[in-house]
């Protein structure tokens, strides 16, 4: 692991953050010895010039010894510690920033709505656990298959999957990317001809699924199931609504960072919690379906209050209006002001309750509708796409109502397209109907894949084979790239060129440089 750092030297002002963290870890594990090297001559000369005022003094030899002793015993170690601490602090900040960017992108992955999903948690000896969930995420059935054992078990596994798919009219299969993932994918790919046409599958990151499945929350939700069956449910739900499922897991366990265990854990937790809160609030939350785990990230709602909201909903039934929130124990006026705009009620009495318009601004929204020749009865969940007002009209209305122009513009946008989900603008999940093997890959081949992780030195791309490919930072673009996050993000779908293959070490080198991809395309069409 640390071979590249044996007899390794690099100027302090050029060393990358991820290398600092790697050196620190190697030193901690007793594999590496790290020190800061400096030219001591100029430093000692400088100290002597400051300390020795009279060069002919008989005390000069003693002063020289004192200077050397103080430098090597006291000053140098202190300065080295300070330099190392400063480098580590900067490296940790960078690592936390990258983790936060990656986490935001993975939480914003678009949901696949209205589909019945079969989730598979792959395994060898203990088998692959299956879970079918309906289009709302409700569990329909669990099972287990053994597709990596003998012919008899493989035959039984085929029958079981076909039976479950047909029984529940499954449209999508989600396979976890952990142990035995590729063997399970091969099994499903071989089975595709016997499954209904139109059915597709995808590989899903199962990072953190085991953490969730062993948690108190999972035990409360599915007390009668074992850990791996709960993991299969989590894997299936991650396709349907990644955000709603991933908030149940401690952000650190989602595994889209670099050296995450080597950084300040308190700072990491604070940064990641802020990211989750930001994403949850920008997407909005359905008040009648959200779990307490999701609700606790809404502005103003603490974990206990989130539980109170769920308990109230279970006792009284669905919320019919945002105003009803005020009846929830311990939810006061100040909290209501903070959280109301982020909570949605799709089948509410007031259609504005399913928008990002805050209750405080309902009167403004109604007056804006009136000015444009509409009323609340004309407004539906689809919005009023024909609602148009010029900047001049909005400015005039802002003066009349003594309201801010930006507020009115936001209200107008929300009335035209209510509850707009920012995830809709992002590329959807890549689904597959067949498999690619390492042996199928060749240098010079163009391949498509999904960005699984972004780190300081490049990006890892899932190509559908056992090993992710690496795009080094130097291969991300034709021009200079300061950091990979300028070019790619977790969840991006990309076309890459294979520039190196090492089957012994299971390494795939990729390039995203437009000039190389263009050249490869031209050669393909010749």
matplotlib code that plots the C-alpha trace (Angstrom):
import matplotlib.pyplot as plt

x = [0.0, 2.8, 5.4, 5.3, 6.3, 9.5, 12.4, 9.9, 10.5, 8.3, 8.5, 6.1, 4.4, 3.5, 2.4, -1.3, -3.7, -4.4, -0.7, -0.4, -3.2, -1.6, 1.8, 0.1, -1.6, 1.5, 3.4, 0.6, 0.7, 4.5, 5.2, 6.7, 9.0, 8.2, 10.3, 10.6, 14.0, 15.6, 19.0, 20.2, 23.3, 21.4, 19.1, 22.1, 23.9, 20.8, 20.4, 24.1, 23.9, 21.0, 22.6, 26.4, 26.9, 30.7, 32.4, 35.7, 34.0, 35.5, 31.9, 31.3, 32.1, 29.6, 27.0, 27.5, 26.9, 23.8, 22.4, 22.9, 21.4, 18.4, 17.8, 18.1, 16.5, 13.8, 13.2, 13.4, 11.0, 8.5, 8.6, 8.3, 5.2, 3.7, 4.3, 3.0, -0.1, -0.8, -0.5, -2.7, -5.3, -5.4, -5.5, -8.4, -10.4, -9.9, -10.9, -14.1, -14.9, -14.6, -16.7, -19.4, -19.5, -19.7, -22.4, -24.5, -24.3, -25.2, -28.2, -29.4, -29.6, -33.0, -35.7, -37.3, -40.9, -43.9, -41.9, -42.0, -38.4, -36.6, -33.6, -30.8, -28.1, -25.5, -23.6, -21.8, -22.2, -25.2, -26.9, -28.4, -31.2, -34.2, -36.7, -39.6, -41.0, -44.0, -44.0, -44.2, -41.4, -43.6, -42.2, -44.1, -41.9, -38.4, -36.5, -33.1, -31.3, -27.9, -26.9, -23.1, -23.4, -24.1, -26.4, -29.4, -29.2, -28.8, -31.9, -33.9, -32.6, -33.8, -37.3, -37.5, -36.5, -38.9, -41.7, -41.2, -40.8, -44.0, -46.0, -45.5, -44.9, -41.4, -40.0, -36.6, -33.9, -31.4, -28.2, -25.9, -22.3, -20.7, -19.4, -20.5, -22.0, -20.6, -21.5, -25.0, -25.1, -24.0, -26.8, -29.4, -28.0, -28.2, -31.8, -33.0, -34.3, -36.7, -38.0, -40.7, -39.6, -38.9, -37.5, -34.0, -31.5, -28.8, -25.9, -26.5, -23.9, -24.7, -22.3, -23.9, -26.7, -25.2, -25.0, -28.7, -29.8, -28.1, -29.5, -32.2, -34.3, -34.2, -35.0, -38.1, -39.2, -38.6, -38.3, -39.0, -36.3, -32.6, -29.9, -29.2, -32.9, -33.2, -30.1, -32.0, -34.9, -32.6, -31.0, -34.4, -35.5, -32.3, -33.5, -37.0, -35.9, -32.2, -32.6, -35.3, -33.3, -29.9, -30.8, -31.4, -27.7, -25.0, -23.5, -20.0, -21.1, -22.2, -18.5, -17.9, -14.9, -11.1, -9.3, -12.5, -11.3, -8.2, -9.8, -11.3, -14.5, -16.4, -15.8, -16.7, -20.0, -20.9, -20.1, -22.0, -25.0, -25.1, -25.0, -27.9, -30.0, -29.3, -30.3, -33.5, -34.7, -34.0, -35.9, -38.8, -40.4, -43.8, -45.3, -47.5, -44.9, -41.6, -39.9, -38.6, -35.1, -35.9, -37.9, -35.1, -33.1, -35.8, -34.9, -36.1, -37.1, -35.0, -35.0, -37.5, -39.9, -39.6, -40.8, -43.7, -44.8, -44.8, -46.6, -49.2, -49.7, -50.0, -52.6, -54.7, -54.2, -52.8, -52.1, -54.7, -53.0, -49.7, -51.7, -52.4, -48.7, -49.3, -51.3, -48.1, -46.8, -43.7, -44.0, -44.3, -44.8, -41.0, -40.5, -43.5, -42.1, -38.8, -40.1, -43.4, -42.1, -40.1, -43.0, -45.4, -48.9, -49.9, -53.6, -54.0, -57.1, -55.1, -53.1, -50.4, -49.5, -47.9, -45.6, -42.4, -44.5, -44.4, -47.8, -46.7, -46.8, -50.1, -51.9, -49.2, -49.6, -53.4, -53.1, -50.6, -53.0, -55.9, -53.8, -53.1, -56.8, -56.7, -57.7, -56.8, -59.4, -57.5, -54.3, -53.5, -50.6, -49.5, -49.3, -50.3, -47.9, -49.8, -49.3, -47.2, -46.3, -43.7, -41.0, -42.8, -46.1, -44.3, -42.5, -45.8, -47.4, -44.4, -45.0, -48.8, -48.3, -45.2, -43.4, -39.9, -39.5, -37.4, -40.1, -42.8, -40.5, -40.0, -43.8, -44.5, -42.0, -43.5, -47.1, -46.0, -44.3, -45.1, -42.9, -40.2, -37.7, -34.1, -33.3, -35.4, -32.7, -30.0, -29.3, -31.2, -29.8, -28.2, -30.1, -28.7, -29.9, -26.5, -23.1, -19.5, -16.5, -12.9, -11.9, -14.3, -12.3, -9.5, -7.2, -8.7, -12.3, -14.9, -17.0, -19.9, -20.1, -21.1, -18.9, -18.8, -16.3, -14.3, -11.0, -8.1, -6.1, -9.0, -12.3, -13.5, -15.9, -18.2, -18.0, -20.1, -17.1, -15.7, -13.2, -13.9, -11.8, -9.6, -9.5, -6.3, -6.7, -4.3, -6.8, -10.0, -9.7, -7.4, -6.7, -5.3, -7.7, -7.1, -9.4, -11.5, -14.7, -14.4, -15.1, -17.0, -19.4, -20.6, -23.5, -22.5, -22.8, -19.7, -18.2, -14.5, -11.6, -9.7, -6.0, -4.5, -5.4, -3.6, -5.5, -3.0, -3.6, -7.2, -6.6, -8.3, -6.9, -9.4, -9.4, -12.1, -10.0, -12.3, -9.4, -8.7, -12.4, -12.9, -9.9, -11.1, -14.6, -13.0, -11.0, -14.1, -16.0, -13.2]
y = [0.0, 2.4, 1.3, 4.6, 6.4, 4.5, 7.0, 9.6, 13.4, 16.3, 20.1, 21.1, 23.8, 21.1, 18.1, 17.2, 16.8, 13.1, 12.4, 14.2, 12.0, 8.8, 9.7, 10.4, 7.0, 5.2, 6.9, 6.0, 2.4, 2.3, 1.6, 5.0, 7.5, 11.0, 14.2, 17.7, 18.3, 21.8, 23.2, 23.9, 26.0, 29.2, 28.9, 28.5, 31.4, 33.6, 32.7, 33.3, 36.8, 37.6, 36.2, 36.9, 40.6, 40.6, 37.9, 38.3, 37.6, 34.6, 33.4, 32.8, 29.0, 28.6, 30.6, 28.6, 25.4, 26.9, 28.0, 24.5, 22.8, 25.1, 24.7, 21.0, 20.1, 22.8, 25.1, 22.5, 19.9, 22.7, 24.2, 20.7, 20.0, 23.3, 22.6, 19.1, 20.3, 23.0, 20.6, 18.1, 20.7, 21.9, 18.3, 17.4, 20.5, 19.5, 15.9, 17.1, 19.4, 16.6, 14.3, 17.0, 17.6, 13.9, 13.4, 16.2, 14.7, 11.2, 12.5, 14.4, 11.4, 11.4, 9.0, 6.4, 6.7, 4.4, 1.2, -2.2, -3.1, -6.4, -5.7, -8.2, -8.3, -10.6, -13.2, -16.5, -19.1, -17.4, -16.8, -13.7, -12.2, -10.9, -8.2, -7.0, -3.5, -1.8, 1.6, 3.3, 1.3, -1.1, -4.6, -7.3, -10.4, -11.6, -14.7, -16.2, -17.8, -19.5, -18.7, -19.2, -22.9, -26.1, -26.6, -27.7, -24.5, -22.4, -24.0, -23.3, -19.7, -19.1, -20.4, -18.3, -15.0, -15.7, -16.5, -13.3, -11.1, -12.5, -12.5, -8.8, -7.5, -6.3, -3.7, -3.1, -5.2, -3.5, -5.5, -4.4, -3.8, -5.7, -9.3, -11.6, -8.7, -9.5, -13.2, -12.2, -9.8, -12.5, -14.8, -12.1, -11.2, -14.9, -14.9, -11.8, -13.8, -15.7, -12.5, -10.2, -7.8, -4.3, -5.5, -3.9, -4.1, -1.8, -2.0, 0.0, 1.2, -0.7, 1.5, 1.9, -0.7, -3.0, -0.1, 0.7, -3.0, -3.5, -0.2, 0.3, 2.0, -1.0, -3.3, -1.2, -1.2, -4.9, -6.7, -10.1, -10.0, -10.7, -8.2, -9.1, -9.2, -5.6, -4.7, -6.1, -3.8, -0.8, -1.6, -1.7, 1.5, 3.3, 3.3, 4.6, 7.5, 7.7, 10.7, 9.2, 6.0, 7.4, 9.8, 6.7, 6.0, 8.0, 10.2, 8.9, 5.4, 6.3, 6.0, 8.6, 10.3, 9.9, 9.1, 9.9, 8.0, 10.1, 13.5, 15.4, 13.4, 16.2, 18.6, 15.9, 15.1, 18.8, 19.4, 16.3, 17.0, 20.5, 19.0, 16.6, 19.4, 21.6, 18.9, 17.8, 21.4, 22.2, 19.1, 19.4, 16.7, 15.1, 15.6, 12.5, 9.9, 11.2, 9.2, 10.7, 10.3, 12.5, 15.0, 15.7, 17.3, 19.9, 23.4, 23.9, 20.2, 18.4, 14.5, 14.4, 16.8, 14.7, 11.7, 13.8, 14.6, 11.0, 9.9, 12.6, 11.4, 7.8, 8.7, 11.4, 10.3, 12.3, 16.0, 18.0, 21.4, 23.0, 24.8, 21.5, 21.2, 23.7, 21.0, 18.8, 18.7, 21.0, 22.6, 26.3, 29.3, 29.9, 26.3, 26.5, 29.6, 27.8, 24.5, 25.1, 26.1, 22.9, 20.5, 19.5, 18.1, 16.8, 16.1, 19.1, 21.4, 24.4, 23.6, 26.1, 23.6, 21.5, 24.3, 26.0, 29.1, 29.8, 30.2, 33.8, 34.5, 32.8, 36.2, 37.5, 34.3, 34.8, 38.5, 37.6, 35.0, 37.5, 40.2, 37.6, 36.7, 33.4, 32.2, 29.2, 27.0, 27.3, 26.2, 22.4, 20.2, 20.7, 24.4, 27.2, 27.1, 29.9, 32.2, 35.0, 38.5, 40.9, 42.4, 45.7, 44.2, 42.4, 45.7, 47.5, 44.7, 44.7, 48.4, 47.9, 45.0, 46.4, 43.1, 42.4, 41.8, 38.7, 37.2, 37.7, 36.2, 33.1, 32.8, 33.2, 30.5, 28.2, 28.8, 27.9, 24.7, 23.8, 21.6, 21.5, 18.8, 19.9, 16.2, 16.1, 18.1, 15.5, 12.4, 9.4, 6.0, 3.8, 0.6, -2.5, -5.6, -7.3, -7.6, -6.6, -8.7, -7.5, -9.8, -7.8, -4.6, -3.4, -0.4, 2.2, 1.1, 3.7, 2.8, 4.4, 4.4, 6.2, 8.2, 6.4, 8.5, 11.7, 12.1, 14.6, 12.6, 11.7, 9.9, 6.2, 5.1, 2.0, 0.4, -2.7, -4.9, -6.1, -3.3, 0.5, 2.3, 5.3, 8.6, 10.3, 14.1, 14.6, 12.7, 14.6, 17.4, 18.8, 21.9, 22.2, 20.9, 22.3, 19.7, 16.8, 18.3, 21.0, 18.4, 15.4, 14.7, 11.5, 10.1, 11.6, 9.4, 9.6, 8.2, 7.3, 5.9, 2.9, 3.9, 1.1, -2.4, -4.4, -7.7, -9.0, -6.0, -5.5, -1.9, 0.0, 3.4, 5.8, 9.1, 11.8, 14.1, 15.3, 15.3, 11.6, 10.6, 12.5, 10.7, 7.3, 8.0, 9.0, 5.8, 3.8, 5.3, 4.8]
z = [0.0, 0.9, -1.7, -3.6, -0.5, 0.2, -0.1, -1.2, -1.3, -2.4, -1.8, 0.9, -1.3, -3.9, -1.9, -2.4, 0.5, -0.1, 0.0, 3.4, 4.8, 3.3, 4.9, 8.2, 8.1, 7.1, 10.0, 12.4, 11.4, 11.9, 8.2, 7.3, 9.0, 7.9, 8.5, 7.2, 5.5, 5.5, 4.8, 8.3, 7.3, 6.4, 9.5, 11.9, 10.2, 10.6, 14.3, 14.9, 13.3, 15.7, 18.8, 18.5, 18.6, 19.3, 17.2, 19.1, 22.5, 24.4, 24.9, 21.2, 21.3, 24.1, 22.2, 19.1, 21.0, 22.7, 19.3, 17.8, 20.8, 20.9, 17.2, 16.9, 20.3, 20.6, 17.6, 14.7, 16.3, 17.2, 13.7, 12.1, 14.3, 13.2, 9.5, 9.8, 11.7, 9.2, 6.2, 8.0, 8.7, 5.1, 3.9, 6.2, 5.1, 1.5, 2.2, 4.1, 1.2, -1.4, 0.8, 1.1, -2.7, -3.4, -0.7, -2.1, -5.6, -4.4, -2.4, -5.4, -7.6, -9.4, -8.0, -10.1, -9.3, -9.7, -10.2, -8.4, -7.6, -6.7, -4.5, -4.3, -1.6, -3.1, -1.2, -1.6, 1.2, 2.8, -0.6, -2.2, -0.2, -2.3, -1.4, -3.6, -2.7, -4.3, -5.8, -2.4, -0.9, 1.0, 1.5, -0.5, -0.1, 0.9, -0.3, -0.7, -3.7, -4.2, -7.8, -7.1, -5.9, -7.9, -10.9, -8.7, -6.7, -9.8, -11.3, -8.1, -8.1, -11.6, -10.8, -7.7, -9.4, -12.4, -9.9, -7.9, -11.0, -12.5, -9.3, -8.5, -12.1, -11.2, -13.6, -12.2, -10.4, -8.2, -7.4, -4.6, -5.6, -2.7, -2.3, -5.2, -7.1, -10.5, -10.2, -9.3, -12.2, -14.5, -13.2, -13.8, -17.2, -18.3, -17.0, -18.9, -21.9, -19.6, -17.8, -19.2, -21.9, -20.7, -17.4, -16.7, -13.9, -12.4, -10.0, -6.8, -4.3, -1.1, 0.9, 4.3, 3.7, 6.3, 8.8, 8.3, 8.4, 11.8, 13.2, 15.7, 13.0, 10.8, 13.7, 14.5, 10.8, 10.1, 13.5, 12.0, 9.3, 9.5, 8.7, 5.0, 4.2, 5.5, 3.3, 0.2, 1.0, 1.4, -1.9, -3.7, -2.1, -3.1, -6.7, -5.9, -3.7, -2.9, -0.6, 1.5, 2.0, 2.4, 5.2, 7.4, 7.3, 9.0, 6.2, 6.9, 6.1, 2.5, 1.5, -1.1, 0.4, 0.7, 3.9, 5.8, 8.9, 9.0, 9.4, 12.3, 12.9, 14.6, 11.7, 9.2, 10.9, 11.1, 7.4, 6.2, 8.4, 6.8, 3.3, 4.1, 5.6, 2.6, 0.1, 2.1, 2.3, -1.4, -2.5, 0.0, 2.1, 1.8, 5.3, 5.1, 4.0, 5.4, 8.1, 11.3, 9.9, 6.9, 8.9, 11.4, 8.6, 7.8, 9.1, 12.6, 13.3, 15.8, 16.2, 19.0, 17.2, 14.1, 16.1, 17.5, 14.0, 12.9, 16.1, 15.5, 11.9, 13.0, 15.7, 13.8, 10.2, 7.3, 7.6, 5.7, 6.0, 7.1, 9.8, 11.4, 12.2, 15.0, 16.8, 17.1, 20.6, 21.1, 17.7, 18.4, 16.2, 15.7, 14.6, 12.3, 10.6, 10.0, 8.7, 7.0, 3.6, 3.2, 4.0, 1.3, 1.5, -2.0, -1.2, 1.1, 1.4, 0.2, -3.1, -1.9, 0.8, -1.9, -3.0, -1.7, -1.0, 2.8, 4.6, 5.4, 1.7, 0.8, 0.6, -1.8, -4.0, -4.1, -5.0, -7.7, -9.1, -9.0, -10.8, -13.6, -13.9, -12.0, -8.5, -6.3, -7.9, -11.2, -9.5, -9.4, -8.7, -12.3, -11.8, -14.1, -17.0, -18.8, -15.8, -17.2, -15.8, -17.1, -14.9, -15.2, -13.9, -11.1, -10.0, -10.0, -7.9, -5.6, -4.9, -4.4, -2.0, -0.3, -1.1, -2.4, -6.2, -5.7, -3.4, -6.0, -8.8, -6.6, -6.0, -9.7, -10.6, -7.9, -9.1, -12.7, -11.6, -8.0, -5.9, -8.6, -7.7, -8.5, -9.0, -12.2, -14.0, -13.4, -15.5, -14.4, -13.3, -16.0, -16.5, -18.2, -20.1, -20.4, -18.8, -19.7, -18.6, -18.0, -20.9, -23.2, -22.7, -25.0, -25.0, -27.4, -26.7, -25.8, -22.9, -20.9, -17.1, -14.0, -11.7, -8.3, -6.4, -6.9, -5.1, -5.3, -7.9, -10.2, -10.5, -10.3, -13.0, -12.7, -16.2, -15.2, -14.6, -11.3, -11.0, -11.3, -13.8, -12.8, -14.7, -13.4, -13.0, -16.0, -18.2, -17.2, -19.8, -22.5, -20.4, -16.9, -14.1, -10.6, -9.1, -10.5, -9.0, -11.7, -14.4, -12.9, -10.0, -8.4, -10.4, -13.7, -16.8, -18.9, -22.1, -21.5, -23.5, -22.2, -22.2, -20.1, -18.8, -16.2, -15.6, -13.0, -10.8, -11.9, -13.0, -15.8, -16.9, -18.5, -20.2, -20.5, -22.6, -25.5, -28.0, -27.3, -27.4, -30.6, -32.2, -31.0, -32.5, -35.8, -35.9, -35.1, -38.0, -40.5]

ax = plt.figure().add_subplot(projection="3d")
ax.plot(x, y, z, "-o")
ax.set_aspect("equal")
plt.show()
